[in-house]
Amino acid sequence: MRQILLQRFHLQDGQIIAREHWWLEELLALNERLIAKLERGERIAPQELFDVESLRLQTPSKRTEVASPPLAAAMRQALFTLPPETAHEPVRCTYCGSDHTAPKSKKPRLKTIVDPISGQKRQIEVLRHYCHNPDCAHKTFTHFPPGVLPHSPYPLQIRLLAVEVYEVLLSTYRRSARMFKVKASTLYHWVASFYPAAAALAAYLGLVRTSGVVGIDDKWVKVCSPSQVPAHGNRPRAVWRYAYFAVDVYSYDILALELYPQHNDQAVHLLLLELKAKGVYPRVVVTDLDPAYGRMLPKVFPRAVHHECIFHALQNASRQLNEAYGRYYRENNPLAAQLHEEAIQVFRAKTQKTARKRFHGLMHLRQECVSLTPKVAPFFDSLERHFPKLVNALEHPLIPKTNNATELVIRRFDQHYQSMCGLDSLESARTYLRVFELVYRLTPFADDNPSSIRSKCPLELAGYDLEALPIAEFFRQLKLPSLASPGEEAIPMA
């Protein structure tokens, strides 16, 4: 027992801390076993490929409704379903959702709410009801009108507006809270309460729609974690985590977004397994020059074409020439300047035949350059090793030359993350990633973007029908969805 505990945990300051390496390997093995069972038995939902040229699909035929988990169903009802205008909605239990209810008392209670238009507090009358569902643990509940939340005077409309101010306007918690005259911690909890809506949105949309070209990249994130790093004076303890992004290159839609403790093969393997579990089988995967992608991609997607970003390759070549010849090598060394220019011209070719011819001409300079400056050998070795995964984009109608789509999403994430100066905990970091994913997928691109994506959100570019989503209209028009206000007979105003 002691050996097993030492294998999985270690002691630090009298606390038992999990060893992340062991648990990550176990999680990786568990994911592989689960996916193998799904492939042998249950059918994994297939992806839907859309036309890259037009980036538009006709509205798919309505699929049969699938029962959603309780949390996803509740978030879907609150955020994605308009209240009926004519049909009478039955009174449902606040806790279990059952409509087997009955009035408990005719004497109303007073509920204080903040009016979303005027911002002034007012009181409404609400009634208590019985819940006849035998599985409900509460038995009684208070019935609230649409948009009014229990244990809070602020309705759903104000919380949606807080998400807009905080995320869409790239503000901070403190400045956003000042607009609503609440504490910064209160607004933080408002924003964090919407993170399950990302899962609800995925369940609502159903099958994954993708062009088949997926870009993958990562971004380091600073997270406070007292159990991992010893304190240095009064400074908070913090660790660096890595947020991995998997983005559709042509629709800019986020296909996967996860936080991992390290930047290694296991993290890449887990991200690829998540794509596979969602039913995404990419035809092309675009990455940077990290060798972990080359090792893990054939294991999960052996038929996918692996393309490496040409921009990252030229950036890496410039850095290697800088290390070999010095900072101002293009001004001070004619041979180094020639190497730099010829490396650029290799990938400016319009055909693979021309690129290969220029590449071989560049390689003929290897012996002369290495004999004069041995430190330049990594420059030639790196180009030779990565060239097959770089040249495959030339003359190919599907493979992009760079991973700019994924970089665009990371820049959007980084714009707001920089104002936060790190995240409080691993839980808050994962919560923020889900909130960012929800807001990003529904927010239209600005008018100064290329015409192909201008004024469209990533889900619209992927061909999803968003007309039935009130929350999509909220992000598109930057205004709140209209909630049907109950009549005076149903809920008298005090």
Secondary structure per residue as TSV (DSSP state, phi and psi in degrees):
chain	resnum	aa	ss	phi	psi
A	1	M	-	360.0	-38.9
A	2	R	H	-62.9	-42.3
A	3	Q	H	-63.7	-39.6
A	4	I	H	-65.3	-43.2
A	5	L	H	-64.7	-40.4
A	6	L	H	-67.6	-29.0
A	7	Q	H	-70.3	-33.0
A	8	R	H	-102.9	-19.8
A	9	F	E	-139.0	165.2
A	10	H	E	-143.3	157.1
A	11	L	E	-93.2	137.3
A	12	Q	E	-149.4	117.6
A	13	D	T	55.3	38.5
A	14	G	T	77.1	8.4
A	15	Q	E	-114.6	147.8
A	16	I	E	-90.2	117.1
A	17	I	E	-112.7	133.9
A	18	A	E	-71.7	141.0
A	19	R	-	-83.6	113.3
A	20	E	H	-64.9	-33.7
A	21	H	H	-61.2	-46.2
A	22	W	H	-66.0	-44.7
A	23	W	H	-68.5	-32.7
A	24	L	H	-67.5	-40.7
A	25	E	H	-65.6	-38.7
A	26	E	H	-65.6	-40.9
A	27	L	H	-63.8	-39.0
A	28	L	H	-63.2	-45.5
A	29	A	H	-64.8	-38.0
A	30	L	H	-64.7	-42.4
A	31	N	H	-61.7	-40.9
A	32	E	H	-64.4	-39.5
A	33	R	H	-66.9	-40.5
A	34	L	H	-66.6	-42.7
A	35	I	H	-66.5	-36.5
A	36	A	H	-63.5	-39.3
A	37	K	H	-65.7	-40.4
A	38	L	H	-63.0	-40.8
A	39	E	H	-70.5	-30.5
A	40	R	H	-80.0	-33.2
A	41	G	S	-113.9	-89.8
A	42	E	S	-67.7	152.1
A	43	R	-	-88.5	126.1
A	44	I	-	-78.0	138.3
A	45	A	-	-61.8	123.3
A	46	P	-	-77.2	155.9
A	47	Q	-	-77.0	160.1
A	48	E	E	-113.5	119.4
A	49	L	E	-86.5	134.9
A	50	F	-	-113.1	164.0
A	51	D	-	-71.9	122.5
A	52	V	T	-69.2	-33.1
A	53	E	T	-67.4	-49.6
A	54	S	T	-88.2	-28.5
A	55	L	-	56.6	26.4
A	56	R	-	-136.0	140.9
A	57	L	-	-130.0	149.4
A	58	Q	-	-68.9	154.8
A	59	T	-	-61.0	123.4
A	60	P	-	-67.4	156.5
A	61	S	-	-64.9	146.8
A	62	K	-	-64.2	128.0
A	63	R	-	-91.1	159.6
A	64	T	-	-65.8	141.4
A	65	E	-	-70.2	135.7
A	66	V	-	-110.2	136.5
A	67	A	-	-61.4	127.5
A	68	S	-	-93.6	155.4
A	69	P	-	-58.5	157.2
A	70	P	H	-55.9	-44.5
A	71	L	H	-66.3	-44.6
A	72	A	H	-64.3	-37.5
A	73	A	H	-65.8	-39.0
A	74	A	H	-66.8	-42.9
A	75	M	H	-67.7	-35.9
A	76	R	H	-64.7	-41.5
A	77	Q	H	-66.8	-35.5
A	78	A	H	-77.7	-35.0
A	79	L	H	-109.8	-25.6
A	80	F	T	-115.9	0.1
A	81	T	-	-123.9	121.7
A	82	L	-	-73.9	142.1
A	83	P	-	-66.3	141.6
A	84	P	-	-64.7	145.0
A	85	E	S	-90.7	-34.9
A	86	T	S	-108.6	-48.1
A	87	A	S	-68.8	143.8
A	88	H	-	-80.8	121.9
A	89	E	-	-82.7	125.1
A	90	P	-	-67.7	154.4
A	91	V	-	-73.8	124.4
A	92	R	-	-113.8	151.2
A	93	C	-	-66.0	136.0
A	94	T	T	-65.1	-27.3
A	95	Y	T	-97.6	-45.6
A	96	C	T	-107.5	-13.3
A	97	G	-	82.0	4.7
A	98	S	-	-73.1	145.3
A	99	D	-	-98.3	8.0
A	100	H	-	-84.9	79.0
A	101	T	E	-128.7	166.2
A	102	A	E	-152.1	147.9
A	103	P	E	-62.6	141.5
A	104	K	-	-95.6	-38.5
A	105	S	-	-152.2	148.8
A	106	K	S	-87.6	-8.9
A	107	K	S	-86.1	116.2
A	108	P	-	-76.5	161.7
A	109	R	E	-110.3	158.2
A	110	L	E	-95.3	133.5
A	111	K	E	-123.2	123.6
A	112	T	E	-89.0	126.6
A	113	I	E	-130.4	161.8
A	114	V	E	-101.0	122.2
A	115	D	-	-66.3	126.1
A	116	P	T	-67.6	-17.4
A	117	I	T	-92.8	-53.4
A	118	S	T	-87.3	-22.1
A	119	G	-	78.0	3.9
A	120	Q	-	-91.7	149.8
A	121	K	E	-79.7	139.8
A	122	R	E	-146.0	168.5
A	123	Q	E	-116.6	140.1
A	124	I	E	-123.8	161.5
A	125	E	E	-101.7	131.9
A	126	V	E	-126.1	158.1
A	127	L	E	-117.7	149.0
A	128	R	E	-89.2	147.7
A	129	H	E	-136.2	157.8
A	130	Y	E	-91.6	145.5
A	131	C	E	-110.4	118.6
A	132	H	-	-92.1	10.3
A	133	N	-	-73.8	119.0
A	134	P	T	-64.5	-22.3
A	135	D	T	-86.6	-6.1
A	136	C	-	-78.9	131.3
A	137	A	S	-86.4	-9.4
A	138	H	S	-99.7	-33.1
A	139	K	-	71.0	-35.8
A	140	T	E	-128.6	154.7
A	141	F	E	-157.8	165.8
A	142	T	E	-103.7	129.7
A	143	H	E	-89.6	122.6
A	144	F	-	-109.0	151.0
A	145	P	-	-68.7	165.6
A	146	P	T	-58.4	134.2
A	147	G	T	90.1	-14.0
A	148	V	-	-92.2	131.4
A	149	L	-	-108.0	143.7
A	150	P	T	-69.0	150.5
A	151	H	T	61.6	23.7
A	152	S	-	-153.7	133.5
A	153	P	S	-79.3	-11.2
A	154	Y	S	-94.3	120.6
A	155	P	-	-74.7	176.3
A	156	L	H	-62.0	-33.5
A	157	Q	H	-61.1	-43.3
A	158	I	H	-67.2	-36.5
A	159	R	H	-67.5	-38.3
A	160	L	H	-62.7	-40.7
A	161	L	H	-64.1	-35.6
A	162	A	H	-65.0	-38.8
A	163	V	H	-62.8	-40.8
A	164	E	I	-63.3	-48.6
A	165	V	I	-62.7	-42.1
A	166	Y	I	-74.4	-45.4
A	167	E	I	-91.6	-54.0
A	168	V	I	-67.3	-39.3
A	169	L	T	-88.4	3.8
A	170	L	T	54.3	45.9
A	171	S	-	-94.4	-171.8
A	172	T	-	-114.6	167.0
A	173	Y	H	-61.3	-42.4
A	174	R	H	-67.4	-46.0
A	175	R	H	-68.5	-38.1
A	176	S	H	-67.1	-40.4
A	177	A	H	-64.0	-30.3
A	178	R	H	-63.9	-32.2
A	179	M	H	-68.1	-33.8
A	180	F	H	-98.6	1.1
A	181	K	T	59.1	43.5
A	182	V	S	-129.1	172.9
A	183	K	-	-74.4	154.4
A	184	A	H	-62.4	-36.6
A	185	S	H	-65.6	-34.1
A	186	T	H	-65.1	-45.5
A	187	L	H	-65.9	-34.9
A	188	Y	H	-59.5	-44.2
A	189	H	H	-67.2	-32.5
A	190	W	H	-62.4	-48.4
A	191	V	H	-65.4	-43.3
A	192	A	H	-65.3	-27.0
A	193	S	T	-68.7	-11.5
A	194	F	T	-95.6	1.7
A	195	Y	T	-66.3	-30.1
A	196	P	H	-65.4	-16.6
A	197	A	H	-65.8	-23.8
A	198	A	H	-64.5	-42.3
A	199	A	H	-67.8	-37.5
A	200	A	H	-65.3	-38.4
A	201	L	H	-65.0	-41.8
A	202	A	H	-63.3	-40.5
A	203	A	H	-67.8	-34.5
A	204	Y	H	-69.1	-40.3
A	205	L	H	-73.7	-27.3
A	206	G	-	83.4	-125.8
A	207	L	S	-64.8	149.9
A	208	V	-	-80.1	127.5
A	209	R	E	-105.6	123.6
A	210	T	E	-147.9	153.8
A	211	S	-	-78.3	-9.7
A	212	G	S	90.2	-4.0
A	213	V	E	-111.8	113.5
A	214	V	E	-117.3	128.7
A	215	G	E	-102.3	137.7
A	216	I	E	-127.0	134.0
A	217	D	E	-156.5	170.8
A	218	D	E	-133.0	160.8
A	219	K	E	-140.6	128.4
A	220	W	E	-75.3	144.8
A	221	V	E	-132.8	132.1
A	222	K	E	-86.6	123.7
A	223	V	E	-130.2	129.4
A	224	C	-	-72.2	128.0
A	225	S	-	-146.7	90.8
A	226	P	T	-60.0	-22.7
A	227	S	T	-82.9	-9.1
A	228	Q	T	-106.7	-33.8
A	229	V	S	-124.3	132.8
A	230	P	-	-66.4	149.0
A	231	A	-	-71.6	147.0
A	232	H	B	-119.3	93.7
A	233	G	T	65.3	-127.5
A	234	N	T	-96.3	2.3
A	235	R	B	-75.5	142.5
A	236	P	-	-70.1	150.6
A	237	R	-	-77.8	141.8
A	238	A	-	-152.4	154.2
A	239	V	E	-132.0	162.9
A	240	W	E	-101.0	129.5
A	241	R	E	-116.1	166.6
A	242	Y	E	-122.7	120.1
A	243	A	E	-93.0	117.6
A	244	Y	E	-96.6	130.5
A	245	F	E	-112.6	130.3
A	246	A	E	-116.8	116.0
A	247	V	E	-126.4	139.4
A	248	D	E	-71.0	125.4
A	249	V	T	-66.3	-30.2
A	250	Y	T	-101.0	-25.1
A	251	S	T	-105.6	-8.5
A	252	Y	-	62.5	18.8
A	253	D	-	-83.2	142.2
A	254	I	E	-79.9	118.6
A	255	L	E	-93.3	-29.1
A	256	A	E	-157.9	142.6
A	257	L	E	-149.7	110.7
A	258	E	E	-138.8	158.7
A	259	L	E	-111.2	127.6
A	260	Y	E	-126.9	150.8
A	261	P	S	-71.0	-27.1
A	262	Q	S	-138.2	163.7
A	263	H	S	-102.8	88.9
A	264	N	S	-150.2	-172.7
A	265	D	H	-63.4	-37.9
A	266	Q	H	-64.1	-40.4
A	267	A	H	-64.3	-43.4
A	268	V	H	-63.9	-40.5
A	269	H	H	-62.7	-43.4
A	270	L	H	-64.2	-40.1
A	271	L	H	-65.3	-42.2
A	272	L	H	-65.9	-36.7
A	273	L	H	-66.8	-34.1
A	274	E	H	-65.0	-41.3
A	275	L	H	-60.4	-42.8
A	276	K	H	-66.2	-39.2
A	277	A	H	-65.7	-29.8
A	278	K	T	-79.0	-5.6
A	279	G	T	91.7	13.3
A	280	V	-	-92.9	119.4
A	281	Y	-	-120.1	89.0
A	282	P	-	-67.9	146.2
A	283	R	S	-85.1	-31.1
A	284	V	E	-136.5	137.3
A	285	V	E	-122.1	123.5
A	286	V	E	-107.2	127.1
A	287	T	E	-137.8	179.0
A	288	D	-	-85.3	-160.4
A	289	L	S	-88.7	11.1
A	290	D	-	-61.5	122.0
A	291	P	H	-66.4	-16.4
A	292	A	H	-61.2	-35.5
A	293	Y	H	-66.0	-40.0
A	294	G	H	-66.2	-28.8
A	295	R	H	-81.4	-37.4
A	296	M	H	-90.3	-30.9
A	297	L	H	-60.6	-44.8
A	298	P	H	-62.8	-23.8
A	299	K	H	-75.2	-33.3
A	300	V	H	-99.3	-44.2
A	301	F	-	-126.2	77.9
A	302	P	T	-65.8	-22.7
A	303	R	T	-90.6	-7.5
A	304	A	S	-77.0	142.5
A	305	V	E	-83.2	127.7
A	306	H	E	-98.3	117.1
A	307	H	E	-116.3	136.6
A	308	E	E	-105.4	143.1
A	309	C	-	-63.7	126.2
A	310	I	H	-67.6	-35.3
A	311	F	H	-61.5	-44.5
A	312	H	H	-65.0	-35.4
A	313	A	H	-65.7	-44.6
A	314	L	H	-68.1	-35.5
A	315	Q	H	-63.7	-41.9
A	316	N	H	-65.9	-38.6
A	317	A	H	-64.2	-41.7
A	318	S	H	-63.4	-38.7
A	319	R	H	-66.1	-39.7
A	320	Q	H	-67.9	-37.7
A	321	L	H	-66.6	-35.1
A	322	N	H	-63.1	-41.5
A	323	E	H	-69.6	-29.9
A	324	A	H	-83.6	-41.5
A	325	Y	H	-112.5	-7.1
A	326	G	-	104.7	171.4
A	327	R	T	-65.5	-41.0
A	328	Y	T	-105.1	49.6
A	329	Y	H	-67.5	-30.0
A	330	R	H	-71.2	-26.7
A	331	E	H	-90.3	-30.6
A	332	N	H	-101.7	-18.1
A	333	N	-	-130.4	107.4
A	334	P	H	-62.3	-36.6
A	335	L	H	-66.7	-41.0
A	336	A	H	-65.9	-39.5
A	337	A	H	-62.9	-37.3
A	338	Q	H	-64.7	-42.3
A	339	L	H	-61.0	-44.2
A	340	H	H	-61.7	-45.7
A	341	E	H	-68.5	-39.8
A	342	E	H	-68.9	-33.7
A	343	A	H	-64.5	-37.5
A	344	I	H	-68.6	-41.9
A	345	Q	H	-66.6	-25.4
A	346	V	H	-59.0	-42.8
A	347	F	H	-97.3	2.0
A	348	R	T	-88.8	-3.4
A	349	A	-	-66.2	148.0
A	350	K	S	-88.4	-17.3
A	351	T	S	-127.8	155.7
A	352	Q	H	-67.4	-33.0
A	353	K	H	-61.7	-44.7
A	354	T	H	-66.3	-40.4
A	355	A	H	-63.7	-41.7
A	356	R	H	-66.5	-37.5
A	357	K	H	-64.3	-44.5
A	358	R	H	-67.6	-34.6
A	359	F	H	-65.4	-44.1
A	360	H	H	-64.5	-36.5
A	361	G	H	-63.1	-37.0
A	362	L	H	-67.4	-38.3
A	363	M	H	-68.8	-24.0
A	364	H	T	-66.7	-18.8
A	365	L	T	-85.4	-3.4
A	366	R	H	-61.0	-52.0
A	367	Q	H	-60.7	-43.8
A	368	E	H	-64.4	-44.9
A	369	C	H	-69.4	-41.7
A	370	V	H	-68.2	-36.0
A	371	S	H	-64.5	-34.5
A	372	L	H	-81.7	-40.9
A	373	T	-	-135.4	95.0
A	374	P	G	-60.0	-25.4
A	375	K	G	-67.8	-12.8
A	376	V	G	-85.3	-1.4
A	377	A	H	-59.1	-40.8
A	378	P	H	-59.6	-28.6
A	379	F	H	-60.6	-47.9
A	380	F	H	-72.1	-39.5
A	381	D	H	-62.7	-42.6
A	382	S	H	-66.1	-44.2
A	383	L	H	-63.0	-40.8
A	384	E	H	-66.6	-37.2
A	385	R	H	-72.2	-37.9
A	386	H	H	-95.7	-10.1
A	387	F	H	-56.5	-43.1
A	388	P	H	-59.6	-31.0
A	389	K	H	-90.6	0.0
A	390	L	H	-102.5	-40.7
A	391	V	H	-75.2	-15.8
A	392	N	T	-68.4	-11.3
A	393	A	T	-80.9	-22.4
A	394	L	T	-70.4	133.9
A	395	E	T	66.6	9.5
A	396	H	-	-100.4	125.7
A	397	P	S	-71.9	-14.4
A	398	L	S	-108.0	-33.8
A	399	I	-	-84.0	122.3
A	400	P	-	-78.4	156.1
A	401	K	S	-74.8	-32.2
A	402	T	S	-125.6	173.3
A	403	N	-	-104.7	40.2
A	404	N	H	-64.9	-30.7
A	405	A	H	-62.3	-45.7
A	406	T	H	-67.3	-38.5
A	407	E	H	-62.6	-35.6
A	408	L	H	-62.2	-43.2
A	409	V	H	-65.4	-41.1
A	410	I	H	-66.5	-37.8
A	411	R	H	-64.0	-38.3
A	412	R	H	-62.3	-41.2
A	413	F	H	-67.0	-40.5
A	414	D	H	-70.8	-29.3
A	415	Q	H	-56.6	-40.9
A	416	H	H	-89.9	-32.7
A	417	Y	H	-63.9	-32.7
A	418	Q	T	-62.3	-32.5
A	419	S	T	-76.9	-9.7
A	420	M	T	-92.2	-21.0
A	421	C	T	55.8	42.9
A	422	G	S	101.8	168.2
A	423	L	B	-117.8	152.5
A	424	D	S	-69.2	-39.9
A	425	S	-	-155.6	172.0
A	426	L	H	-63.5	-37.4
A	427	E	H	-64.0	-45.5
A	428	S	H	-67.8	-31.8
A	429	A	H	-65.4	-46.3
A	430	R	H	-66.7	-35.8
A	431	T	H	-62.3	-44.6
A	432	Y	H	-65.4	-36.7
A	433	L	H	-60.7	-39.2
A	434	R	H	-69.2	-39.6
A	435	V	H	-65.3	-43.0
A	436	F	H	-61.1	-42.3
A	437	E	H	-60.9	-43.2
A	438	L	H	-63.6	-48.9
A	439	V	H	-68.9	-41.3
A	440	Y	H	-63.5	-42.8
A	441	R	H	-67.8	-20.7
A	442	L	H	-107.1	-7.6
A	443	T	S	-90.5	126.0
A	444	P	-	-68.0	151.3
A	445	F	B	-72.6	151.9
A	446	A	-	-68.5	166.1
A	447	D	T	-72.7	-14.4
A	448	D	T	-89.2	6.5
A	449	N	S	-82.8	169.7
A	450	P	-	-56.0	152.0
A	451	S	T	-62.0	-25.4
A	452	S	T	-68.2	-25.3
A	453	I	T	-120.0	0.4
A	454	R	B	-63.0	132.2
A	455	S	T	62.1	22.6
A	456	K	-	-125.9	143.8
A	457	C	-	-89.3	161.5
A	458	P	H	-55.8	-36.7
A	459	L	H	-67.6	-34.0
A	460	E	H	-68.4	-38.4
A	461	L	H	-64.0	-31.6
A	462	A	T	-79.0	-4.8
A	463	G	T	93.4	13.9
A	464	Y	-	-76.9	147.0
A	465	D	-	-88.9	109.4
A	466	L	-	-105.9	8.6
A	467	E	T	-65.6	-27.1
A	468	A	T	-89.4	6.7
A	469	L	-	-107.7	106.2
A	470	P	H	-59.5	-35.1
A	471	I	H	-68.4	-30.3
A	472	A	H	-67.3	-39.2
A	473	E	H	-64.8	-34.3
A	474	F	H	-61.9	-46.0
A	475	F	H	-75.1	-28.8
A	476	R	H	-73.8	-44.8
A	477	Q	H	-96.7	-3.5
A	478	L	T	53.3	42.9
A	479	K	S	-143.4	158.4
A	480	L	-	-76.3	145.1
A	481	P	-	-67.4	143.3
A	482	S	-	-75.5	121.1
A	483	L	-	-99.2	132.2
A	484	A	-	-64.0	117.1
A	485	S	-	-79.4	129.8
A	486	P	-	-66.7	150.5
A	487	G	-	-73.0	165.8
A	488	E	T	-67.1	-28.3
A	489	E	T	-69.4	-38.5
A	490	A	T	-73.1	-47.7
A	491	I	S	-132.5	95.4
A	492	P	-	-65.5	140.1
A	493	M	B	-87.7	133.8
A	494	A	-	-77.4	360.0
